[in-house]
Structure formats: C-alpha cells, structure tokens
Amino acid sequence: MKTRSLLPLICFGAAALQAANTPANALLVLEKEQNTLVIVDPASLTIVARVPVGSNPHEVAVSDDGKTAYISNYGGATIAVVDLTAQKPLAPIDLGALRAPHGLVFAGGKLYFTAEGAKVVGRYDPSTQKIDWVVGTGQNRTHMVIVSKDLKTVFTSNVSSATVSIIEQGVGQGPGPGGGPGGRGGPGGPPPGGRGGAPDWNITNIPVGRGSEGFDLSPDGKELWVANAQDKTISIIDVSSKKVIQTIPSTGSANRLKITLDGKYVFVSDLSGNDLLVIDAATRQEHKRIALPASSEGLLMAPDGSHAYTTLNSRDAVAVIDLKTMTVVGEVKTGRGPDGLAWAARK
C-alpha cells in the first residue's frame, strides 16, 4: 500500500495553530480526504487556516458578503457552514430526505443546491434557516447547478442521465403559499403561484453526452457549455432554443468546465491527463493545452479575471494560472484530495 509522508501534515498542523486573519479576498479549497476547508491568501499563496467541515466534502459556495462558506457533505444529507472571519464551523444545515447534496451556488441572498439522492435542486434561505424551494428533475445524479443572473432560470447537469435540465420560472395564476405580489416570483423570491396556489415551473431536459458533469453559462447567458467525460465531447446548448447546437471534441476525462469572464476562452480540466484544455469560444477550436504537473479536477476563475485555479488531486496541490500568458505561475500545497474551489470577497 502506498504511504504518504507525514511531513506535510505536521506542517499543516503548525499552520492551523498559528492561523492568520482571513484576507479580504480569499481562495477556498476543500481537502476532500481530510474533511477540511482551507483558507488561502491568494496574494502570498499561503494557507492561513483550516476548518473541519464534516464528512466527504465536495463543493463550496460563499455568501454574497464573503463572510460565510457552505460545503456539501456528499456522503450524507447535510451542508456544512463555516464562519470565514472567525474561521470556525457553525451548525450544519440538515437537508432531511434530500440526500447526497453536491452542487452549490449562492445567488440572490440564497443558497441553491443539488441533491442526487432525491433527484432535485433546492434552495435554502439563511435568513429564515429554511429550505423554501425544491424542484425535482427526474434525472439521475443531478450534480452541478448554475443560476442565471436574473434568478429566473436554474440549470443542472445530470451525470448518469446524460442530460442538462433547464428549470424556468412560470407565470403564476394567483398568489400561492408565501407568494409575492400577484403570486409571481423567481428563484430569488417566493415561488410563483400556479393553479390552486401550486408553484409553476417549466423543466426541459436536454440530451447531451454521457457523463455530463462540469458545465458553465457564457457571460451573456446565451450559451451553456457542457463537458461530457465519458464521450470525451463538449455539448454547446443555445439557451433560448434549449437545443444542442454543436458538439466538439474534448479531452480525456473532462471533469470541470469554466468560461473566462470575458467569454473568450473555455477551460476544461482532465482527470486522466496532465493538460488543461483551453478552447476558443468563438471559433470552437482548441486554443492551447496548458501543461500541468498532475491531472486537474476543480476549476475556478478569479473574479478580477487575472488568474484561474485548478486542483491537482494526486499532487495535493492547487495550480495558479496567469490568464494573460496562459501559463502556470504558482502552486499551493494542500492536504490530501483537494477538489472544490471558491472565492470569498468580504464586503
């Protein structure tokens, strides 16, 4: 059996005891095999703190004010909560029967999540500490989630069904329970009232490729790019028509896909190879392959558009990529199994 050096763990323990303050802008990394959230200073590329987050953490999202992190505990039915300023865990969110939470995104003051075990996407309101909206996709392994800027459309990737779900706000027929004025409301507000006060949502499940997992919405909201790991392809969906308009080659085992903030390039991580694929979004052609020291998994674009970050799971590290030169310019050594990434900008 392969053994790991104890030296990194000893160093990490010392760092945790001498934790520095969380910077105003922080890179968050989940150590999946150590059940911890790492807070990194992106300026110095140093770890300032570690916080326990429960069993089998996979994805992390941050509140709008940058003060609270939410972590999906994939092996159970909870979402861990971390106070980033105090660097300590808070009471977890109990999802009840909504087991195997995975994808997370914070939008409009609320936390959206997927729950594979229940085949749903749901929403948690921190102000009331309640789940106030749940919609079933009817698809297998509803995995990742994206919310449109206007909060009226929710997108999910469904890995085992090889589909993407587009969930759109319907027009209410009257005020439903807890409904807003006229019974209308998008994902950012109360559910719209349907007939008899029932929520009214329209769901379109779009066939893509096998192993559809990582995906991203273009900055203009017009296209959804989906990485199909098993088919080694990328499906490009026209959001307005809800149809796949093009399928292009991808990399070996595409895990995550992120579009640069200017919409020019599409980054695709690869679990089976040591290259990070970069595609020109306009031409749909390969722009470059960025050589990495290990296979890549999680992907994140810095909000200022200067850098991209990708986790190197087998290397226990995060690579830092300069988006101007498209080269690796730094690395953060982590604990075992780095995966989910997020950015916390304190306001």
Salt bridges, closest charged atoms under 4 A:
GLU31 OE2 - ARG50 NH2 2.66
GLU33 OE1 - ARG336 NE 3.92
GLU59 OE2 - ARG256 NH2 2.99
GLU116 OE1 - ARG141 NE 3.29
GLU116 OE2 - HIS143 ND1 2.42
ASP125 OD2 - LYS110 NZ 3.73
ASP132 OD2 - LYS110 NZ 2.70
ASP132 OD1 - ARG123 NE 2.67
GLU168 OE1 - LYS242 NZ 3.35
GLU213 OE2 - HIS143 NE2 3.08
GLU213 OE2 - ARG256 NH1 2.89
GLU223 OE2 - ARG284 NH2 2.84
ASP231 OD1 - ARG210 NE 2.53
GLU286 OE2 - ARG289 NE 3.19
GLU297 OE2 - LYS32 NZ 3.50
ASP316 OD2 - ARG4 NH1 2.51
GLU331 OE1 - ARG315 NE 2.81
ASP339 OD2 - LYS32 NZ 2.93
